[in-house]
Amino acid sequence: MSETDAGHAPTLRTRTRRRVTTAPPPGSDPAPPREPDRHRLDENDERLTAEKPPHY
């Protein structure tokens, strides 16, 4: 006779966290501003097409 047959609800295991959660440092902003763009999307295209491996 199993637990469900006897009218008992099956026990559910709660998932434990695998990583430590810490409090944010004092004075930190929970919604920081967006980081500025550092480069254009096509900035390295010319350089990448010019570089060929030695076996080509």
C-alpha positions, 0 to 999 in steps of 0.5 A: 500500500503506497502513501497515495493509496492510504489517503496521504498527500505525497511530500514535496521537496523544496529546491534549495539554492545552490548559490549564496545570495548576499545583500547588495552593498550599501548605496548601490542602485538597484536599477543602474543606468545603461552602459554606453556603447563602446564601439560600432558593430562593424568596427572590426569587419575590415580587420577580420576579413584581412586576417587570414590563417597561414594555411589559406 
